[in-house]
Amino acid sequence: MRKKIVLVIVGSLCMVVILSLAFRFIWLRPSEKPSVEEERVIITDLLTTSNVNASQITATEAVITWVTSEPATSQVEYGLDANYGSMSLEDTGLVSYHEVVLRDLIPATSYHCRVISKNRTGEVAASRDYTFETLD
């Protein structure tokens, strides 16, 4: 009889300990809302583009290069004015240094372009408008 009572008491104590740990884990865990410092990190980690450049310009081609703040896709929107109208195929490789060749351009023509990149989470960054002119 004593063995049964001791087993019941030990079993009850184990159950109390388990319930106590469960209570602390489920009801007393810290808030999941990010702290002010964590929110600051989120705000400053926005995808950005920089160093946009048109080079190796010929009568019918131009190479557009740029850098992103984190690995992202590569695409260029371009046209005869700031409404663009044409878009390169999106290179879905995630890189920080980007290079897109625009082909079949009109000789001696001024073009507007902007670069567009998308990071692994789907955040999109587009540059401001830039211009370049093809050769004769």
N, C-alpha and C positions, 0 to 999 in steps of 0.2 A: 504494500500500500504506500509505503514511504517513497519507493522508487517512482511510482506513478505520480505522486504529488510533486516530487522534484522535477520530473520530466515535464509536467504541465507548467510549473513555474518557469523553468528554463525556456520552454517553448513560448510562453507568454512574453518573457523578457526579450527574446529574439524578435518577436512580432512587434513589440513596442519600438525597438531600435530601428527595424526596417521601416515602420510607419513614420518615425521621426525623421529619418533620412529622406524619405519620399516627400514629406511635407516641406522640408527645407529646399529640396530641389525644385519642386513644382510651384510652391506658393511664395517662396522667399528668394527666388533668383532675381538678379538685378534687371532693371528695365532694359528693354531691347532698343529703346530710342537712342540714336547716336548722341554722344556728348557734343558740346559746342566745338571742341577741337576736332573731332571726327567730321563734323559737318563742314568745317573749314577745309579739310583735306578734299572732300568731295567737290566742293566749289572750285578749288584751284586745280583739280585734275581734269578739267574740261579738255576735250580734243581741240587742238589748234593747228593751223597751217601757217607756215612762214617761208621766207626765202624763195618765193615764186619767181621763176626765171624762164624766159624764152631764149633758146640758143640754137645753134646749128641750123639757122634759118636759111632756106633756099627759096626758089620760086614756088615750090609746091609742098614743102614740108617745114615743120618746126618741131623742136623738142622742148616740151614743157617739163620743168623739174620743180620740186618743192620738198619741204620737210614737214613732218607732223610730230606733235609732241609725244605720240605713242604709235605703235604699229597700227596701220589702217590700210584700207583699200585705196586704189588710184583711179581717178576719172577726171576728164576735162570737158567742160561745157564751153563751146566757142561759136562764133558767128561774126557777121559783118557789123553788128551793133550790140548793145548791152542786153538785148533780148535773146541773144545767142542763136538758138535754132538747131545747133548740131551738138552731138555729144559723143565722146570716144566710148569705146567699150569699157566696161568696168573691169579692172584687173583686181580680182578678189584676194590676191596674195596680200598678207598683212606685213607691211614694211614701214619704216620711218623715213626713208629716202625714196622719193617717187620720181618716175620718169615715164612720160607718155609722148609718143611720136604722133603728131597730127599730119595726115597725108591728104593728098588730092586737094590742096589749097589752091586758090587762084593767084597767079603771079601779080606782083606789084599791088597788093591789096592790104588794107589795114584790117586787122582782126581784133575782136574783143574775146577775152577768155577768163574763166575762173576755174580753180581746181576744187574738187570735191573728194573728201575722204570719209570713210566710215570705219569706226573701230570695231573690235570683237563684240561689244555689247550693243552695237547698232547706233551709237551716237554719231551724228553727221556734222562735219565741219566744212564750210565752203568759204573760199577766200573772197576778197573784194575783186572788183573788175580790173583786169590788166589789158594792155594793148600791145600788139607787135605788128610789124609789116613784113610781108613776104617780098622777096627780091624779084627783079624783072626777069 
